[in-house]
Amino acid sequence: MERWSGVLRVPLHPNSRTFYRVGSSLCHSPETRTLCVPKANAIFFCGDRVEGTGNPVIERLSDLQKLSEIVVSKFGSFTNAWVIDASVFNGPFAVYKDFIPSVNQYGESSSYHPIGFPASTSTLSLLRNCLEQAKKVLLGTQVGTKSGCTPSRFSQPKTFILGFSKGGTVVNQIVTELGFLDIGSNVYSPDVVQRMDRKLGGSEEIYVVPKTKEALLNSISEIHYVDVGLNSTGAYLTNHEVFQRISKRLMQGAPELRFILHGTPRQWSDKRRDWIRNEKDQMLRLLESEAAKSGGKLKVLAKYYFADKPPSMQMHFEIIESLDVS
């Protein structure tokens, strides 16, 4: 099993005029020219553009292809990596307007609402359209499975969500949608698996990327905030109701979920934007409170990098390479 990698220009929907650049590194069988079913899909949302620094570290860690390789190195060779860049930039500012209903012209949002489930819907659409483009590159072959790519026929890949810098706004929206998802949609329950078995009739394609937004949200097992921050409030999610609902889902049978908050002095020690640290601390307290009620199914960690160094833009990017996802 090898990998197919590339940076594709992907429409949000078929015939859409909205395109996203997506860096992909996918499990691939060169003998059959097919894409294998992975053990996990890791979806990484990028932040603002930082141009003109002349810093080779920042330039290298802004490259979608390089980022997809780093993501695979963190989560393992049986993981598909999808690195998503915003489709709209207002100068250097990334604006994820298709993912967040209340985003302003600078890509900032102070509140997140589940109405319409825009983040999960847009994410799923991009993954499926990107998969179709990758298949065309591989001579139009069908998605297939290969021994070693997936542990069993009914083992749906897990999903890891990562938001870097401004990409954390998308993660906030996804977490909000997860909290308000009907627990009855849990795809891991035995009765749902049996229905999928009858419906698929032996087809394996559904397992490369989820088929529905409900399946996508239910497959999420890890959520990583990677040095997120905004020039306004809203970098971290502080809606207690969302975390209460997530904890309730877990107690009602949803699979385990891990939140990891990764930060550097660039964001967590910025005295000019002290709301970033305050929001992070508040979110951490809310998560820890709900984790105590979840019977061990909700896990929460905070990891601080480069603590002995002065804040810099370079460390803001270097954290991507230094990520500890264990």
Secondary structure, DSSP 4 states (H G I P E B T S, - for coil): -EEEEEEEEEESSTT-S-EEEEEEEEEEETTTTEEPPPSEEEEEE------S---HHHHHTT-HHHHHHHHHHHH-TTEEEEEE--SEEETTEEE-TTT-TT--TTS--S----TT-HHHHHHHHHHHHHHHHHHHHTTTPPP---TTT-SSTT-PPEEEEEEEGGGHHHHHHHHHHHHTS-GGG-TTSHHHHHHHHHHHTT--GGGTS-SSHHHHHHTEEEEEEES---SSS-SS---HHHHHHHHHHHHTTPPPEEEEEEE-HHHHT-GGGHHHHHHHHHHHHHHHHHHTTTTT-EEEEEEE-STTS---HHHHHHHHHH----
